[in-house]
Amino acid sequence: MSQKIIMNYTVPPSAEDLEALAQDVLESLPEELLEFCDGLSLQVDDIPDEALEEELDVDDPFEVLAVYRSGKQIAPGVESKVANDDDLLILFRRSILDYWCESGEDLTLVMRELIIEELGKTFDFSDDEIEDMAQRHSQLMF
């Protein structure tokens, strides 16, 4: 007689779960990025809206994993004279979960690499510097 193995699955991480994970990642970023993150807020949305898709010129909303918004902008590309809002890192839950499933990597590692890459690009770090930070940072978690 063969025995069936029953797998137990839980629900996918919620927006709140990803926000908590991202907050933990932000608190332990490499020093060279931390100096840029004072006042950085997090937001987790399911997918980008149509306006953002148009702004980023993407055909598939699942291509966008994260977007950084400066608090100095009152609209994309328009600077405000008085900065009164925090900078914002928007993470897109469905895109991240799709990437996570395809990569087979640990979700925490995926989030760390994603955040380091998005912030690194935003603050004009080179690809080599971003890769170095991601490599050093991923080693800290194990």
Order of alpha helices (4+ residues) and beta strands (2+ residues): alpha-alpha-beta-alpha-beta-beta-beta-beta-alpha-alpha-alpha
